[in-house]
Amino acid sequence: MAELGPRPQNYKDCVVIREIYEHESSQEEFEVQLDQSLEAGVQTIVIEPSRLGDEAARWIMCGNCLHKTAVLAGVGSLVCVGMWPHRNELFMSLGFLSVICAGVYAISWQFDPCCKYQVETNMNKVPKLPLHSLSSSTPVILIRKDDTRRKILHNTISLISGAVCGYKLYKSYFN
């Protein structure tokens, strides 16, 4: 197998994907380096190429939005069913929104290695990295986080709110 180009630089469980354009397929090389780093489970990934960094940050932001929407809509649905048990349209819509968001997250993001990372914006929290040697002034820094609790939380809340909605629907049609 042919070598794809320069490997990302490694610093104690950190990978720096350098923005070095050697030929027209450099962007693809950056993507391969990112994929290799994500699948290897590197703790910190510094992405210099702005296009690749922006795409990774947007993908993570979209997954975070689905997660938060699933949790907030599920909690909102459960609160509404407790406070206004006869206002079916309110908690039903929130409950189904929660289930749909959790389902989309499970299908599209759950098994993607990128979902294990968060974009770090606070440079004080970033471990000692060779940021002074970067050619980009605005690198995207990804930090690996354990997302097990987060997945359990949004799946549990979505399942409970979906079950309550299903029960209420069943009760309204068969009683």
KETOR-511174 format. One record per residue: residue in one letter; x, y, z of N, C-alpha, C in turn. Coordinates in steps of 0.05 Angstrom, whole numbers, plus 5000, padded with zeros to 4 digits. Layout:
! residues N
AXYZXYZXYZ...
END
This chain:
! residues 175
M501749775000500050005000501850255000A501150444984502750684981502250875005E504351005013504151205034502551445025L500551525042498751745034499852025038G502152045050503252305055504252325084P504852565092505952595119503852525140R504752375160503052305182502752545201P500452555216500252775235502352745257Q503152975267505252965288503952885314N505252705329504252605355505752735378Y504252825398505352925423503852805446K504952615460503752505484500652495482D499652305467496752265464495452515452C496852645434495752875420496652845391V494852915373495552905344495053185333V497053285318496753545304496553485274I494353555262494053525234494853795221R497253785209498454025199497254105172E497154365167496054475142498454515123I499254295111501454305091500354205065Y500154375045499154305019501454225001E501753964996503953874979503053814951H500453754947499353694921496353734922E494953684899492153744898490353564916S491353334925489753154942490453184971S491553414978492353465006489853465025Q487653575015485253585032484253305039E484453115020483652845026485552715046E488152785044490052685064489452785092F488553035094487853145120485452985132E483552925114481152775123481952495132V483752365118484652095125486152115152Q487752315156489252345181487252385204L485152545200483152585221481652325227D480852185206479451925210481251725225Q483751715218485651535232485851615262S486051865267486351965295483851915311L481451955299478951905312478551615319E479151445300478851155304480951045324A483251175326485251085345484551175373G482651365376481851455402483851635416V485251795400487251985411485852185429Q487052245451485852425471485352705461T487252825447487053095437487853105408I486153235391486753265363486653565356V488853665345489053935337488853945306I486854085296486454085267487154365257E489254385241490054635229488454715204P487854525186486354605162483654715170S483054965163480555085172478054955161R478054875137475754745125475054485140L477054315144476654065158475854105187G477154305200476454365228473554465230D472754635212469954735212467954515208E468554335189466754105184466453925208A468753865221468653695245467153835268A467654095271466254245292463254255287R462454295262459554295256458254025260W459653815253458653545257458253485287I460153565303459853525332457653695343M457453945334455354125343452554015336C452253905312449753785304448953555322G450853375328450353155346449653255374N451053465384450353575410447553695410C446753815388444153935386441953715387L442453495373440553275374440353155402H442653125415442653015442441153205461K441753455461440453645479437453665473T436653665448433853685441432453435451A433653195448432352955458431952965488V433953055503433753075532431653285540L431953525530430153745538427253685530A426853585506424053525498422953295514G424553095520423652875537422852965565V424653125577424053235604421553415603G421453585582419053755579416553595576S416653375561414353205558413453085585L415352985600414652865626413653075646V414753315645413753525663410953605655C410453625629407753705619405653485626V406353235623404453025630403853025660G405753105676405253125705403553375712M404153595699402753845706400053875692W399953795667397453825651396753555638P395753365654395353095643393253085620H391553285617389453285597390153445572R392553565572393453715548395253535531N393953345518395453135503397253245482E396453455467397953555444400653665453L400853775477403353895486405453685492F404753495510406753295517407153085496M405153035479405552845457407552955437S407353205430409253315410412053325421L412353395447415053395459416153115461G414452925469415352645472416252525445F414652575424415452475398417952615387L418152875393420653015385423052885398S422752825423424952705438425752425426V423752265420424252005409425552025381I424552215365425652245338428552345339C429152535357431952635359433752415369A432852255389434452035399434851825377G432851775361433051585339435051675318V434851925310436752035290439552025301Y439952095326442552085338443651795338A441851605345442751325346443551225319I442051305298442651215271445151355259S445251615263447351765249449851815265W449751835291452051925306453151725326Q451451545336452251375358454851215353F455151115328457450945322459651095308D459351355304461351515292463451585313P466051535307468051595327468251895334C467252065317467352355322465452435346C463452265352461552335373462852315401K465152195402466652175427468252425434Y468152625416469852865419468053105422Q469253305436467953575439470053775430V469053995419470754215411471454375436E474054415440474954575464475454855455T474055045467474355325460475955475482N476055375506477555505527480455405527M482255575518485055495515486355435542N485255535564486455475590485955185598K483955055587483354775594484954585577V486154685555487654515537490254435551P490854175550493454095562495754215547K498054195558500454315545500754195517L500254365498500454285470502454475456P503554385435505454545420503954755402L502254905414500655095398502355325386H504655375399506355585388507655515361S507755255356508955165331506955125308L504455205313502455165292502555395271S501855325247501855535226499155675225S497055555237494455675237493955825264S492756055262492156205286489556125299T487855975285485355885295484955585291P486555415304486055125300483655035315V482454815306480254695320481454475338I480754485364481854285382479654105392L479953845387478053645395479153495419I477553475440478253325464476453085467R477552855471475952605474474652605502K472052555502470352545526468952285527D468452185551466851945554463952025552D462551905532459751985527457751765536T458651575551456851355559454551455576R455051615596452851725612450951895596R452052045578450452225562448452065544K449451845532447751675515445651535532I446451435555444551305573442351505581L443151755588441251955596439152015574H440152075550438152155530436551925520N437651675519436051445511433951375532T434651395558432751325579430451525579I431151785578429051995579427251965554S428451915531426851895506425051645507L426151425517424551185519422151215539I422751345561420651385581418451575570S419351795558417351985547415851855524G417151705507415851565486413851355496A414651215517412851015529410351145541V410751375555408451515566406651615544C407751725523406151815500404651575487G406051355484404651115473402451025491Y402851025517400850945536398451135534K398951395534396851585533395251555506L396651515484395251475459393551225460Y394651005470393150755473390650795490K391050935513388850985532386651155519S387451355503385451535491383851395469Y385051205455383651075433382150815442F383050685463381750435471380350445497N379650685506378050715531375650875526
END
